[in-house]
Amino acid sequence: QVQLVESGGGLVQNGGSLRLSCAASGGTFSMYAMGWFRQAPGKERELVAAISRIGSNSYYADSVKGRFTISRDSAKNALYLQMNSLQPEDTAVYSCAATFSPMLWKMVLNKDDYRYWGQGTQVTVSS
């Protein structure tokens, strides 16, 4: 069983930056494709960014492309999301997710394909 714990959320002004972290335990970190999702009040959960098992490939939603960077550190069993130029519409609960992937390079883009989820961390961007 994989446990995921997010941290790093908070309140930031428009244009500011935050770095989210996701600590993974209970599994072999390098075997899992991972992603960051967010859910704003009244909206569906959406994929923000995804990364392959070895970090060779990454995907970004159009809304965050060029502003957010996903990365992973297998030595620390950690997933990160660096968020720059934050905007009020980025306000949401951000969650990390993991799922076993047999392929080193494959990203998982469908939220229904993720097996393990963290509890989430709130990000609020003031205007």
C-alpha positions in Angstrom: 0.0 0.0 0.0 1.4 3.4 -1.0 0.8 6.4 1.2 1.1 9.9 -0.3 1.4 13.1 1.8 1.4 16.5 0.2 2.8 19.7 1.7 3.7 23.2 0.6 0.3 24.7 0.0 -0.8 28.1 1.3 -1.9 31.6 0.6 0.1 33.5 -2.0 -0.4 36.7 -3.9 -1.2 37.0 -7.6 2.1 36.4 -9.5 3.7 34.6 -6.6 5.3 31.1 -6.4 4.8 28.0 -4.4 6.5 24.6 -4.4 4.4 21.6 -3.5 5.9 18.3 -2.3 4.5 14.8 -2.1 6.2 12.3 0.1 5.6 8.7 -0.9 6.0 5.6 1.3 5.0 2.0 1.4 6.0 1.1 -2.1 8.8 1.1 -4.6 8.7 4.7 -5.8 10.5 4.1 -9.1 7.7 1.7 -10.2 5.0 4.4 -10.2 4.0 7.0 -12.7 2.8 10.0 -10.9 0.7 13.1 -11.3 -0.6 16.3 -9.7 -4.3 17.1 -9.8 -6.4 20.0 -8.6 -10.0 20.5 -7.7 -11.6 23.9 -7.3 -14.9 24.4 -5.6 -17.8 23.3 -7.8 -15.4 21.9 -10.5 -14.2 18.5 -11.6 -10.8 17.3 -10.5 -8.4 18.0 -13.3 -4.9 16.8 -14.2 -2.3 19.5 -13.8 0.9 17.6 -14.6 2.1 14.1 -15.0 5.5 12.5 -15.0 6.8 9.1 -16.1 8.5 6.6 -13.8 12.0 7.8 -14.4 11.1 11.4 -15.0 12.0 11.3 -18.6 8.6 12.5 -19.9 6.2 15.0 -18.5 2.8 16.4 -19.4 1.2 19.7 -18.5 -2.3 21.0 -18.9 -2.5 24.0 -21.2 -3.5 26.2 -18.4 -0.3 25.7 -16.5 2.2 25.1 -19.3 5.2 27.4 -19.0 4.4 28.2 -15.4 4.5 24.9 -13.5 7.2 22.3 -13.4 6.8 18.7 -12.2 9.7 16.7 -11.0 10.6 13.7 -8.9 13.5 12.6 -6.8 13.7 8.8 -6.4 16.4 9.1 -3.7 13.9 11.0 -1.5 10.7 9.2 -2.7 9.3 12.6 -3.5 7.3 14.3 -6.2 7.3 18.1 -6.6 5.3 20.8 -8.4 7.0 24.1 -8.8 4.3 26.7 -9.4 5.3 30.2 -10.7 3.3 33.2 -11.9 0.3 31.9 -9.9 -3.1 33.3 -10.8 -6.3 33.4 -8.8 -7.7 30.7 -11.1 -5.0 28.4 -9.8 -6.8 28.3 -6.4 -7.7 24.7 -5.6 -6.9 21.7 -3.5 -3.9 20.1 -5.1 -3.4 16.3 -4.8 -0.7 14.0 -5.9 -1.4 10.6 -7.2 0.5 7.4 -8.1 -0.1 4.3 -10.1 2.0 1.3 -11.0 3.3 1.5 -14.6 5.2 -1.3 -16.4 6.8 1.2 -18.8 9.6 3.5 -17.8 8.6 6.3 -20.1 4.8 6.3 -20.0 2.8 9.1 -18.4 -0.7 8.4 -17.0 -3.1 11.1 -18.0 -6.5 9.7 -16.9 -7.4 10.3 -13.2 -9.4 7.0 -13.2 -6.1 5.1 -13.9 -4.5 6.3 -10.7 -4.7 4.0 -7.7 -3.2 6.0 -4.9 -4.1 9.5 -3.8 -2.9 11.9 -1.2 -5.3 14.0 1.0 -4.5 17.2 -0.8 -3.1 20.6 0.1 -4.9 23.9 -0.3 -3.5 26.6 -2.6 -5.1 30.0 -2.5 -4.0 32.8 -4.8 -5.3 36.2 -3.9 -5.9 38.9 -6.5 
